[in-house]
Amino acid sequence: MSTYDVRTLEGGTVTLAEAAVSEFADRLRGRLVLPDDGDYDQVRTVWNGLVDKHPALIARCAGNTDVSAAVEFARAHGILTSVRGGGHNVAGSALCEDGLVIDLSTMRGVYVDAKARLARAQGGVTLGELDRETTGFGLATPVGLVSRTGIAGLTLGGGFGWLTRAHGLSCDNLRSVDVVTADGALRRASQEENPDLFWAVRGGGGNFGVVTSFEYELHPIGPQVMMAVVIYPIEMAERGMQFFRDFMRQAPDGLMALIELATMPGEAPFPEAHQGEPMIVFAAVYSGDVAEGERVVAPLRTFAQPLVDFSGPVSWMDAQSFFDADYPDGRYYYWKSAFVDDISDDLLPVLVESCLRRPSELSTVDLWYLGGAMARHEPGDSAFWTRNAETMIGLEANWIKPDQSDANINWTRGVVEALQPYSTGGSYANFGGFGVEADNPVRKIYGGNYERLALIKRRYDPDNLFRVNHNIEPG
């Protein structure tokens, strides 16, 4: 008879008999994938090629009852457990080495109530799948910028995207969630039901249970939006960031914009004479009337003579997938972040110098201009803490060859250290390196909300079953 060695919550090993594993598999309407199965490597693979973990058990859940069965099995045996939604988390927290993965990736139903302007989406849904269903009714909710990202991890960590200034973070637009908590019970959480749990999941990550569905408020969109993508030479970067800062301080909330310090791709339609050169990119979307949007974004297009201007009206789906090609499956990714209250003039050369010494031309230094609707929430309104920073600086190390990993990881960490004199001290959970690291403690993410989160953790997960995340220990 076969046995299975599985890692425990405390880092030891428990040996499970074949009968126990078979009984668990029989409880699932979905499927239990084991290391000997022919598709095991395919199932365990996630987007980030840097993440190469080998779970002992992968429960591919077909619905809430499967999730409850998996949680009960994990708790009964004290097994290290992770939760996979879309598998797009940079830190790779969807997987755990030698443990149990509760896999929601086949739970991809979306239901839209156009009259009520609400959408309910299961935990395995991606941004593109949600957008596809909602835009059929001329509606959308704030989600990220890459269509293959999973809604679950994005929303539980906050969620920045093209509608952030207009309508807030992804988590700000939640109206309810379904959660399987550590006792295996399925709970609805909203402002009316289990409000403490609802408060905690809006920015508190996967610490409190397995969120199997998300109900979002929807907003009118399109059918087209005005998108600006304008590229200038890196020599204009400091002046460009000054202009961008002053322009965005007066911009309407309907305009979401960011800067990329990057490298001109070496292919058409980018101008051949400048391929491979460092560049500064203004990228923006105006979510209101297209004609008004053309007027609003015009200064970004005429700040100086651009190298290339890709601006124009696009469908909402096209805006949401514009950057997809930059983030293919299997590439190596390591991202970190810092919030700053002021894009000050003395910060600008630090950012440019950081761009110029990147080990990989695929890496970027990004400035996300914030404010608007997300800043009209108080830090204590939900678990998401950093509300009032002017900008989030994202450090995206992206590379291809595994022997480049140390150089790229060290570059990212070095830039974060260089940014500390300018930072609020906070960081964004979804751009969190490998998770909890020396320069990214949990309290840096949750700030003044940490103690309240720890008390809620104690209520819903007293044994810290859900710990493969930016972990909040039970208070």
Helices and strands as residue ranges (DSSP letters): E 3-7, E 13-17, H 18-27, E 31-33, H 40-44, E 57-60, H 64-77, E 81-84, E 100-103, E 110-113, E 118-122, H 127-135, E 139-140, H 151-156, H 164-167, G 171-173, E 174-180, E 186-190, H 195-201, E 210-217, E 219-220, E 224-233, G 234-236, H 237-248, E 255-263, G 272-274, E 278-286, H 290-302, E 308-309, E 312-315, H 316-320, G 324-326, E 332-340, H 348-356, E 364-369, G 372-376, E 391-399, G 402-404, H 405-419, G 420-422, H 442-446, G 447-449, H 450-460
